[in-house]
Amino acid sequence: MQTGARLSIGAKLALRYTAVMSVTLTVVALFVYTQVEHRVNREAKLLLQVQAADLIEALASQRREHAEDVVLAWLDDHAHRIAEHADPSLKLGIEFRSESGERVLAAGSLTGVDLPIPRTILDGEQPSQLRAVNLGDEFAFLSIATRVPGGILRLVMNTERYADNIDHIRDVFLLSLPLVVALSALGGWLLARGSLRPISQITRTARRISGSTPDERVPLTGSGDELDQLAGTLNEMLGRIHGNLARMRRFNANAAHELRTPLAALSNEVEVTLEKPRTDEEYREVLGDVVERVRGLAAGVDAMLRLARSEAGLDPEHRTLVELRPILETVYDFFAPLAEDNGISLRLVSAPHAEILGDASWLHQLFSNLVSNALKFTPKGGSVDVTGLVDAAEARVRVRDTGSGISGDQLERIFDRYERGEGERSPGFGLGLAIAQEIARAHGGWITVSSPEGCGATFEVGLPLAPPAGERA
């Protein structure tokens, strides 16, 4: 039961592309945000450390040149000037304490704020410590406390400006990601439509193709990509279907024509016989002729059925290991008396030992049709030679006669249905060679004909050898 509208392939591809892009962009955004946050925090710490280092160096220089009271007076004045000239958003604070931790002076944001000195600094376990502290403001402060000669120097700096920068980057990502995802969805849809356009052309062409337009083909882009290869494969399939339909139409038309003539003759003969009373002998003669004609029609219908079965191919379940030599010998034994009665020399020149995967009855029919056809067109005193050969991959059988040969225009149509050779002694239906060709194809083989002028005709069949026992499975 259908629960809802099905998504097209283009929509599915666009959604998948959008999902992949969204996940990828989210991961990239998180990675970039993390890296930027780490770098901003590192720059904030570095700035505070640089300020502290400059002040410590200046303090050391003053101590080398002046007395302690002068140094403290200079430090107090210098600390206030640094705090006043610093960026207001940094809220820089500076203080100097004695070695025991008592405040000596304070400037900037540390004025009036009693922030304890870390115990590790007071006890001398660490010469310096950088950490985040809370001074009651909305944003945390960075604090660096360093032990210097005569006391402890501490600087603090507000992190609001750096936090704002990080928040701004986060907001940019949050605002841009939906837009980028929407653009990705649009781009995915356009890419999917462009990529699937050949499939739409294939669909439209397939809908247009009908019995009245069997020659139409799917247009190729010439790109050579998978869709172009698909279009080429479909064109080949359409060509084969068109060829099969054409052969079927010709087959039906030819079959109707071939059956209509003898049936009309048979009907006329019966009607003429019934027009007036006949003797028993005359009735027997007419009925005997009718039986012969009916047998001929039955043979023709049987040939049509064999041709249809061979065109459908050989069922894999019916493939067995067939020895070629006994088949050729059986065909020779069957036709040898007929050849002798007609004054024709039929010879089995060679019958090799070769194994073929196929149907023994079909192969018998194949070689019987070729030998029968050769005997029909070979005059009295002529000869028909059957020669079997084997090479590395296939077995080949040649049937050569010394008849009048086949003309050039007829040579091209020799395997067509209902094609009869000139000078044929028996009427037949012209299906023998067509059946032989289809049987060879059903076994994965081939059949050719050559006829040098005035030198008879040579039919050659090639059949693939059965693989070794270890490879048959």
C-alpha positions as CSV (number, residue, x, y, z in Angstrom):
1,M,0.0,0.0,0.0
2,Q,1.4,3.4,-1.0
3,T,1.8,5.6,2.1
4,G,2.8,8.8,0.4
5,A,4.4,10.5,-2.6
6,R,7.7,8.9,-3.6
7,L,10.7,11.1,-3.9
8,S,12.4,11.3,-7.3
9,I,16.0,10.2,-7.7
10,G,17.0,13.8,-8.2
11,A,15.3,14.8,-4.9
12,K,17.0,11.9,-3.1
13,L,20.4,12.8,-4.5
14,A,19.9,16.5,-3.5
15,L,18.9,15.5,0.1
16,R,21.9,13.2,0.4
17,Y,24.2,15.9,-0.9
18,T,22.7,18.4,1.5
19,A,23.0,16.0,4.4
20,V,26.7,15.3,3.6
21,M,27.5,19.0,3.2
22,S,25.7,19.9,6.4
23,V,27.6,17.3,8.4
24,T,30.9,18.3,6.8
25,L,30.3,22.0,7.3
26,T,29.3,21.5,10.9
27,V,32.4,19.5,11.7
28,V,34.6,22.1,9.9
29,A,32.9,24.9,11.8
30,L,33.4,23.2,15.2
31,F,37.0,22.6,14.4
32,V,37.6,26.2,13.2
33,Y,35.8,27.6,16.2
34,T,37.8,25.4,18.6
35,Q,41.0,26.4,17.0
36,V,40.1,30.2,17.0
37,E,39.0,30.0,20.6
38,H,42.3,28.4,21.6
39,R,44.3,30.9,19.7
40,V,42.4,33.9,21.1
41,N,42.9,32.7,24.7
42,R,46.5,32.1,24.0
43,E,47.0,35.6,22.6
44,A,45.2,37.0,25.7
45,K,47.6,35.1,28.0
46,L,50.6,36.1,25.9
47,L,49.6,39.8,26.0
48,L,49.4,39.7,29.8
49,Q,52.7,37.8,30.1
50,V,54.4,40.4,27.8
51,Q,53.1,43.2,30.0
52,A,54.3,41.5,33.1
53,A,57.7,40.8,31.6
54,D,58.2,44.4,30.5
55,L,57.2,45.7,33.9
56,I,59.5,43.2,35.7
57,E,62.4,44.2,33.4
58,A,61.8,47.9,34.1
59,L,61.6,47.2,37.8
60,A,64.9,45.3,37.8
61,S,66.6,48.1,36.0
62,Q,65.3,50.6,38.6
63,R,66.5,48.5,41.5
64,R,70.0,48.4,40.0
65,E,70.2,52.2,39.9
66,H,68.0,53.5,42.8
67,A,67.2,52.9,46.5
68,E,64.2,50.8,47.5
69,D,62.0,53.8,48.5
70,V,62.7,55.5,45.2
71,V,62.0,52.3,43.3
72,L,58.6,51.9,45.1
73,A,57.7,55.5,44.3
74,W,58.6,54.9,40.7
75,L,56.7,51.6,40.6
76,D,53.5,53.2,42.0
77,D,53.6,56.1,39.5
78,H,54.5,53.8,36.6
79,A,51.8,51.3,37.5
80,H,49.1,54.0,37.5
81,R,50.3,55.4,34.1
82,I,50.2,51.9,32.5
83,A,46.7,51.2,33.9
84,E,45.4,54.6,32.7
85,H,46.9,54.4,29.2
86,A,45.8,50.8,28.6
87,D,42.7,49.8,26.6
88,P,39.8,50.5,28.9
89,S,38.1,47.2,27.8
90,L,41.1,45.3,29.2
91,K,40.6,46.8,32.7
92,L,44.3,46.3,33.5
93,G,45.2,46.1,37.1
94,I,48.7,46.1,38.8
95,E,49.7,45.5,42.4
96,F,52.9,44.9,44.3
97,R,53.0,43.0,47.5
98,S,55.7,42.1,50.0
99,E,57.2,38.7,50.2
100,S,54.7,37.8,53.0
101,G,51.8,38.8,50.8
102,E,51.0,42.3,52.2
103,R,49.9,44.8,49.7
104,V,52.4,47.7,49.1
105,L,50.7,49.4,46.1
106,A,47.8,48.9,43.7
107,A,46.6,50.5,40.5
108,G,43.8,50.1,37.9
109,S,41.2,47.4,38.5
110,L,43.0,46.0,41.5
111,T,42.5,49.2,43.5
112,G,40.2,48.4,46.4
113,V,40.1,44.7,45.5
114,D,41.8,42.2,47.9
115,L,42.7,39.2,45.7
116,P,44.8,36.7,47.7
117,I,48.2,35.6,46.4
118,P,48.3,31.9,45.5
119,R,49.8,29.8,48.2
120,T,52.3,28.2,45.8
121,I,53.7,31.6,45.1
122,L,53.9,32.6,48.8
123,D,55.6,29.4,49.7
124,G,58.1,29.7,46.9
125,E,56.9,26.5,45.2
126,Q,56.3,28.3,41.9
127,P,58.1,31.4,40.6
128,S,55.0,32.5,38.5
129,Q,51.4,31.4,38.0
130,L,48.8,32.4,35.4
131,R,45.2,31.6,36.0
132,A,41.6,32.9,35.6
133,V,40.1,34.7,38.6
134,N,36.7,36.3,39.4
135,L,36.7,39.9,40.5
136,G,32.9,40.2,40.5
137,D,32.7,41.3,36.9
138,E,30.6,39.7,34.1
139,F,33.7,38.3,32.5
140,A,36.6,36.5,34.1
141,F,40.0,38.1,34.6
142,L,43.4,36.6,33.7
143,S,45.8,37.0,36.6
144,I,49.6,36.5,36.5
145,A,51.5,36.6,39.8
146,T,55.3,36.5,39.7
147,R,57.9,36.5,42.5
148,V,60.5,39.3,42.0
149,P,63.3,40.6,44.2
150,G,61.8,42.2,47.3
151,G,58.2,41.0,46.7
152,I,55.5,39.7,44.4
153,L,54.2,41.5,41.3
154,R,50.7,40.8,39.9
155,L,48.9,41.9,36.8
156,V,45.2,41.2,35.9
157,M,43.4,41.8,32.7
158,N,39.7,41.5,31.8
159,T,38.8,38.9,29.0
160,E,35.7,40.7,27.8
161,R,37.2,41.8,24.5
162,Y,38.5,38.3,23.7
163,A,35.2,36.7,24.7
164,D,33.4,39.1,22.4
165,N,35.6,38.1,19.6
166,I,35.0,34.4,20.2
167,D,31.2,35.0,20.5
168,H,31.3,37.0,17.2
169,I,32.9,34.1,15.4
170,R,30.4,31.7,16.9
171,D,27.5,33.9,15.8
172,V,28.9,34.2,12.3
173,F,29.0,30.4,12.1
174,L,25.5,30.0,13.5
175,L,24.1,32.6,11.0
176,S,26.0,31.4,8.0
177,L,25.5,27.6,8.4
178,P,21.7,27.7,7.5
179,L,22.5,29.9,4.5
180,V,25.3,27.6,3.4
181,V,23.0,24.5,3.9
182,A,20.3,26.2,1.8
183,L,22.8,27.0,-1.0
184,S,24.1,23.4,-0.8
185,A,20.6,22.1,-1.2
186,L,20.0,24.3,-4.2
187,G,23.4,23.4,-5.7
188,G,22.7,19.7,-5.0
189,W,19.3,19.9,-6.8
190,L,20.9,21.7,-9.8
191,L,23.7,19.1,-9.9
192,A,21.2,16.2,-9.6
193,R,19.0,17.7,-12.4
194,G,22.0,18.2,-14.6
195,S,23.4,14.7,-14.0
196,L,20.1,13.0,-14.5
197,R,19.1,15.0,-17.6
198,P,20.3,12.1,-19.8
199,I,18.0,9.7,-17.9
200,S,15.1,12.1,-18.6
201,Q,15.9,12.0,-22.3
202,I,16.1,8.2,-22.2
203,T,12.7,8.1,-20.5
204,R,11.1,10.4,-23.0
205,T,12.6,8.5,-25.9
206,A,11.5,5.2,-24.5
207,R,7.9,6.5,-24.2
208,R,8.0,7.8,-27.8
209,I,9.2,4.5,-29.2
210,S,6.4,2.3,-30.5
211,G,5.7,-0.1,-33.2
212,S,5.4,2.9,-35.6
213,T,8.7,4.4,-34.6
214,P,11.0,1.4,-34.0
215,D,14.1,3.1,-35.5
216,E,14.2,5.9,-33.0
217,R,17.2,5.8,-30.6
218,V,18.3,7.4,-27.4
219,P,20.5,10.5,-28.1
220,L,24.1,10.2,-27.0
221,T,26.0,13.1,-25.4
222,G,29.4,11.9,-26.4
223,S,30.8,12.3,-22.9
224,G,31.5,8.6,-22.6
225,D,30.3,8.5,-18.9
226,E,28.2,5.8,-17.3
227,L,24.9,7.4,-18.5
228,D,26.2,7.6,-22.0
229,Q,27.2,4.0,-21.9
230,L,23.8,3.1,-20.6
231,A,22.2,5.0,-23.5
232,G,24.5,3.1,-25.9
233,T,23.5,-0.2,-24.3
234,L,19.8,0.7,-24.6
235,N,20.3,1.6,-28.2
236,E,22.0,-1.8,-28.9
237,M,19.1,-3.5,-27.1
238,L,16.5,-1.5,-29.1
239,G,18.4,-2.5,-32.3
240,R,18.2,-6.1,-31.4
241,I,14.5,-5.8,-30.5
242,H,13.9,-4.0,-33.8
243,G,15.8,-6.7,-35.7
244,N,13.9,-9.5,-33.9
245,L,10.5,-7.8,-34.6
246,A,11.5,-7.4,-38.2
247,R,12.5,-11.1,-38.4
248,M,9.3,-12.1,-36.7
249,R,7.2,-10.1,-39.2
250,R,9.1,-11.6,-42.1
251,F,8.8,-15.0,-40.6
252,N,5.0,-14.7,-40.1
253,A,4.5,-13.3,-43.6
254,N,6.7,-15.9,-45.2
255,A,5.1,-18.7,-43.2
256,A,1.6,-17.6,-44.2
257,H,2.7,-17.4,-47.8
258,E,4.4,-20.8,-47.7
259,L,1.4,-22.5,-46.1
260,R,-1.2,-20.7,-48.1
261,T,-0.1,-22.1,-51.5
262,P,0.0,-25.8,-50.7
263,L,-3.2,-25.5,-48.6
264,A,-5.0,-23.8,-51.5
265,A,-3.7,-26.5,-53.9
266,L,-4.9,-29.2,-51.5
267,S,-8.3,-27.6,-51.2
268,N,-8.7,-27.2,-55.0
269,E,-7.7,-30.9,-55.5
270,V,-10.3,-32.1,-53.0
271,E,-13.0,-29.8,-54.4
272,V,-12.3,-31.1,-57.9
273,T,-12.5,-34.6,-56.7
274,L,-15.8,-34.1,-55.1
275,E,-17.4,-32.4,-58.1
276,K,-18.4,-35.8,-59.6
277,P,-18.4,-39.4,-58.5
278,R,-15.1,-41.2,-58.7
279,T,-14.0,-44.8,-58.7
280,D,-12.4,-46.3,-55.7
281,E,-9.0,-46.3,-57.5
282,E,-9.3,-42.6,-58.3
283,Y,-10.3,-41.8,-54.7
284,R,-7.3,-43.8,-53.4
285,E,-5.0,-41.9,-55.8
286,V,-6.4,-38.5,-54.6
287,L,-6.2,-39.5,-51.0
288,G,-2.6,-40.7,-51.4
289,D,-1.7,-37.4,-53.0
290,V,-3.5,-35.6,-50.1
291,V,-1.5,-37.6,-47.5
292,E,1.8,-36.7,-49.2
293,R,0.9,-33.0,-49.2
294,V,-0.2,-33.1,-45.6
295,R,3.0,-34.8,-44.6
296,G,4.9,-32.0,-46.4
297,L,2.9,-29.4,-44.5
298,A,3.5,-31.2,-41.2
299,A,7.3,-31.3,-42.0
300,G,7.2,-27.6,-42.7
301,V,5.4,-26.8,-39.5
302,D,7.8,-29.0,-37.6
303,A,10.7,-27.1,-39.2
304,M,9.1,-23.8,-38.1
305,L,8.8,-25.1,-34.5
306,R,12.4,-26.3,-34.5
307,L,13.5,-22.9,-35.8
308,A,11.5,-21.1,-33.0
309,R,13.0,-23.4,-30.3
310,S,16.6,-22.9,-31.6
311,E,16.1,-19.1,-31.7
312,A,15.1,-19.2,-28.0
313,G,18.5,-20.7,-27.2
314,L,19.5,-23.9,-25.5
315,D,18.3,-24.4,-22.0
316,P,21.3,-24.8,-19.7
317,E,19.7,-27.7,-18.0
318,H,19.7,-29.6,-21.3
319,R,23.4,-29.1,-21.9
320,T,25.3,-32.4,-21.7
321,L,28.7,-33.6,-22.7
322,V,28.4,-34.7,-26.3
323,E,31.0,-36.6,-28.3
324,L,31.3,-35.1,-31.9
325,R,32.6,-38.2,-33.7
326,P,29.5,-40.5,-33.1
327,I,27.2,-37.7,-34.4
328,L,29.1,-37.3,-37.6
329,E,29.3,-41.0,-38.1
330,T,25.5,-41.4,-37.5
331,V,24.8,-38.6,-40.0
332,Y,27.1,-40.3,-42.6
333,D,25.5,-43.7,-42.1
334,F,22.0,-42.2,-42.6
335,F,22.7,-40.3,-45.8
336,A,25.1,-42.7,-47.4
337,P,22.4,-44.9,-49.0
338,L,20.6,-41.8,-50.3
339,A,23.8,-40.5,-51.9
340,E,24.5,-43.8,-53.5
341,D,21.0,-44.0,-55.0
342,N,21.6,-40.5,-56.6
343,G,25.1,-41.4,-57.9
344,I,26.9,-39.1,-55.4
345,S,30.0,-39.9,-53.5
346,L,29.5,-39.1,-49.8
347,R,32.7,-39.3,-47.8
348,L,33.5,-38.8,-44.1
349,V,37.0,-37.6,-44.5
350,S,37.7,-37.3,-40.7
351,A,35.7,-37.4,-37.5
352,P,37.8,-36.1,-34.6
353,H,37.4,-37.0,-31.0
354,A,36.0,-33.8,-29.5
355,E,33.7,-33.1,-26.6
356,I,31.1,-30.3,-26.8
357,L,28.6,-29.0,-24.2
358,G,25.2,-29.1,-25.9
359,D,22.2,-31.0,-27.1
360,A,23.0,-34.2,-29.1
361,S,19.7,-34.1,-31.0
362,W,20.2,-30.5,-32.0
363,L,23.8,-31.1,-33.2
364,H,22.6,-34.1,-35.2
365,Q,19.9,-31.8,-36.8
366,L,22.6,-29.2,-37.6
367,F,24.9,-31.6,-39.5
368,S,22.0,-33.4,-41.1
369,N,20.7,-30.2,-42.6
370,L,24.1,-29.3,-44.0
371,V,24.6,-32.7,-45.6
372,S,21.0,-32.9,-46.9
373,N,21.4,-29.4,-48.4
374,A,24.7,-30.4,-50.1
375,L,23.2,-33.6,-51.6
376,K,20.3,-31.6,-53.0
377,F,22.6,-29.3,-55.0
378,T,25.2,-31.9,-56.1
379,P,24.6,-33.5,-59.5
380,K,25.0,-37.1,-60.3
381,G,28.7,-38.1,-60.4
382,G,29.6,-35.3,-57.9
383,S,30.9,-35.7,-54.3
384,V,30.2,-34.4,-50.8
385,D,33.0,-34.4,-48.2
386,V,32.5,-34.1,-44.5
387,T,35.7,-33.1,-42.6
388,G,36.2,-32.6,-38.9
389,L,39.1,-30.6,-37.4
390,V,40.0,-29.7,-33.8
391,D,42.2,-26.8,-32.6
392,A,42.9,-25.5,-29.1
393,A,39.6,-23.8,-28.5
394,E,37.0,-25.2,-30.9
395,A,35.9,-28.1,-33.2
396,R,35.3,-27.2,-36.8
397,V,33.3,-29.3,-39.4
398,R,33.4,-28.6,-43.1
399,V,30.7,-29.8,-45.5
400,R,32.0,-29.4,-49.1
401,D,30.1,-30.3,-52.3
402,T,30.9,-30.1,-56.0
403,G,27.6,-28.7,-57.1
404,S,26.9,-25.6,-59.2
405,G,27.8,-23.3,-56.3
406,I,25.9,-20.3,-55.0
407,S,25.6,-17.0,-56.9
408,G,26.9,-13.8,-55.2
409,D,23.5,-12.2,-54.5
410,Q,22.1,-15.5,-53.2
411,L,25.1,-16.0,-51.0
412,E,24.1,-13.0,-48.9
413,R,20.7,-14.5,-48.3
414,I,21.6,-18.1,-48.0
415,F,20.7,-18.3,-44.2
416,D,17.4,-16.3,-44.6
417,R,14.2,-18.0,-43.8
418,Y,12.4,-19.6,-46.7
419,E,15.3,-19.0,-49.0
420,R,15.6,-21.7,-51.6
421,G,18.5,-22.4,-53.8
422,E,18.3,-22.4,-57.6
423,G,17.8,-25.9,-59.1
424,E,16.6,-27.5,-55.9
425,R,15.1,-30.9,-56.7
426,S,12.7,-31.1,-53.7
427,P,10.3,-28.2,-52.9
428,G,11.0,-28.0,-49.1
429,F,10.4,-24.8,-47.1
430,G,13.8,-23.2,-47.2
431,L,14.3,-23.4,-43.4
432,G,17.1,-26.0,-43.2
433,L,20.1,-23.6,-43.3
434,A,18.3,-21.1,-41.0
435,I,17.8,-23.8,-38.4
436,A,21.4,-24.9,-38.8
437,Q,22.6,-21.3,-38.2
438,E,20.4,-20.9,-35.0
439,I,21.5,-24.2,-33.6
440,A,25.2,-23.2,-34.0
441,R,24.5,-19.9,-32.3
442,A,22.6,-21.6,-29.5
443,H,25.8,-23.6,-28.8
444,G,28.0,-20.5,-28.8
445,G,29.4,-21.3,-32.3
446,W,29.2,-20.0,-35.8
447,I,28.6,-21.0,-39.4
448,T,29.9,-19.6,-42.6
449,V,29.6,-20.4,-46.3
450,S,32.0,-19.9,-49.2
451,S,31.4,-20.6,-52.9
452,P,34.1,-19.9,-55.5
453,E,32.6,-19.6,-58.9
454,G,32.0,-23.1,-60.5
455,C,33.6,-24.9,-57.5
456,G,30.5,-25.9,-55.4
457,A,29.9,-24.6,-51.9
458,T,31.7,-25.2,-48.5
459,F,29.8,-24.7,-45.3
460,E,32.0,-24.5,-42.1
461,V,30.7,-24.8,-38.5
462,G,32.7,-23.8,-35.4
463,L,31.7,-25.1,-32.0
464,P,33.5,-24.3,-28.7
465,L,35.1,-27.3,-27.0
466,A,33.8,-28.3,-23.6
467,P,36.0,-26.9,-20.8
468,P,38.2,-29.3,-18.7
469,A,36.4,-31.3,-16.1
470,G,37.7,-29.2,-13.2
471,E,36.3,-26.0,-14.8
472,R,32.8,-27.2,-15.7
473,A,31.3,-26.6,-12.3
